[in-house]
Amino acid sequence: MLTPYRLHYAPDNASLVIRLALEEMIVPYETVLVDRRSNEQDSAAYRALNPNGLIPVLETPQGPIFETAAILLWLSEHHGQLAPAPGDPARADFLKWLFFASNTLHADLRILFYAEKYIDPSQADTLRTGIRPRLRRHLQLLDTLAKRAPDWFCADQPSVLTYYVACMMRWMALYPAQADRSWYQLADTPCLQTLLAHLETRPATRSAIAAEGLGATPFTSPVHANPPEGSAI
């Protein structure tokens, strides 16, 4: 690698969170497109990096890392940015919400997006209907957290968690393309809305917009990605 990191990505996938963190940290990195149209994530070469066949993977001098939260946590610790440092009194609070975002919110989003992988396809819409109230509750909890505005989850000071939640809220507004998305209204979470609007003004977000064709307001009024290369689906 010519840079410390190589990000294996697909446009508007979970790799977007990692791109935003790297851009915010102003850390040099290179990218490798994972072509989802040809299921390149299932190739032997990609599964050698991530045996689960999921995007993203970040290649580092310490080896490849997969799982979005694991990459974010490693980057924040390695560079001392975008999260309370180990030993900081705020560290425990930050960690519980980071893992809530990863293990609860993101996991439930996967059920919403890929219901057919969890249940007989004929029951997929029923499963989606059941998961939406959970997602709304998750967002209300995060809105309450944003109202409290700890340093690591506020509009003035982004963290890896801020960008992670912003991307997931983007996806809620857009996917699944053929399913009911009226349950998600950004105005229902005004503190999160403020946080997302501030993120859209940051150079890291503008760089990601250009790289992945995300549109001018990728978090508060998102449109489907029109990437220069690759496909979001």
Secondary structure as GFF3:
##gff-version 3
##sequence-region A 1 233
A	DSSP	beta_strand	5	9	.	.	.	ID=ss1
A	DSSP	alpha_helix	15	25	.	.	.	ID=ss2
A	DSSP	beta_strand	29	33	.	.	.	ID=ss3
A	DSSP	three_ten_helix	36	38	.	.	.	ID=ss4
A	DSSP	three_ten_helix	40	42	.	.	.	ID=ss5
A	DSSP	alpha_helix	44	49	.	.	.	ID=ss6
A	DSSP	beta_strand	57	60	.	.	.	ID=ss7
A	DSSP	beta_strand	63	66	.	.	.	ID=ss8
A	DSSP	alpha_helix	68	79	.	.	.	ID=ss9
A	DSSP	alpha_helix	91	100	.	.	.	ID=ss10
A	DSSP	pi_helix	101	106	.	.	.	ID=ss11
A	DSSP	alpha_helix	107	113	.	.	.	ID=ss12
A	DSSP	three_ten_helix	115	117	.	.	.	ID=ss13
A	DSSP	three_ten_helix	121	123	.	.	.	ID=ss14
A	DSSP	alpha_helix	124	148	.	.	.	ID=ss15
A	DSSP	alpha_helix	160	174	.	.	.	ID=ss16
A	DSSP	three_ten_helix	186	188	.	.	.	ID=ss17
A	DSSP	alpha_helix	190	199	.	.	.	ID=ss18
A	DSSP	alpha_helix	203	212	.	.	.	ID=ss19
###
